[in-house]
Amino acid sequence: MTIERFYPIGTPGHPWTAADRAAWLASRTVERSYRAEVLAKLERLGPAFCARQYGALSVDPERFPLFAVRNATPVPGAPWALITGGVHGYETSGVQGALAFLATEAAAYTGRLNLLVAPCISPWGYEVINRWNPQAIDPNRSFVADSPAEESAALMRLVADVKGPFLLHLDLHETTDSDENEFRPALAARDGKAYEPGHIPDGFYTVGDSENPQEAFQAAIIAGVERVTHIAPADAKGQIIGADVTQPGVINYPFKALGLCAGVTDATFTSTTEVYPDSPKATPELCNAAQVAAVRAALDHALAHAP
């Protein structure tokens, strides 16, 4: 079968070579500042929290230090809640939503649990607005042993160093039009496969863990977010992005089997959020607010139903 060219890099039907990956990297351009949009906001956190460096990206360690935020005063014996954003650097509200939660809502929870917030796991991807890291590897398929993505490996080490059980992990994401016009074509080209167009859902949805779906938890997140923005409907097949809808706005993936960030802990309550910033009904501020609402609803449910 002959595959027609649908992406400018690589040879159709053949996985990328090292030269193809280098050409892809050379074509990336910086479009925003991690230091100005993320690190500067961490410096303005109140006294209830402290930001600690847990690594740096080898592409430029001084430019791309990795930071996570914790309670300044840990709560002895309390469980941990992990909030992550920016695993895919181009998904802006994952990063800015995590930062907005820290700035506006997090202090209300510090006496009841220990928060660990990693707002921008892939800062190089954030600056060039891309899904992959500089090696054309998807960090959100790389939360596995001997991870090929240093972004994923650094977070896994951070989590492993936490003393105490995790009650919750919420991983904040977006599904954008660029998934369909850039990232999925690039993925097919990288892997030497044919590109099959898909559909971008209009609205917010969550991805639960098929091995631990926690249906009431997912429903609580949806209920919290629908006060802020609209929920993505199922398509004609009863699916969202090719997965069966199990209840309004909810699908499930096997987190650990796919190497997803949301499977990095053994928390009781886990979910991935997805907002749609390209909707005519959305604004950047609304998307950030939806992420904050999701975190708040998730924490409230987890605290009320902790095992």
Secondary structure, 3 states (H helix, E strand, C coil): CCCCCCCCCCCCCCCCCHHHHHHHHHCCCCCCCHHHHHHHHHCCCCCCEEEEEEEECCCCCCCCEEEEEEECCCCCCCCEEEEEECCCCCCHHHHHHHHHHHHHCHHHHCCCCEEEEECCCCHHHHHHCCCCCCCCCCHHHCCCCCCCCHHHHHHHHHHHCCCCCEEEEEEEEECCHHHHHHHHHHHHHHCCCCCCCCCCCCCEEEEEECCECCHHHHHHHHHHHCCCCCECCCCCCCEECCEECCECCEEEECHHHHCCHHHCCCCCEEEEEEECCCCCCCCHHHHHHHHHHHHHHHHHHHHHCCC
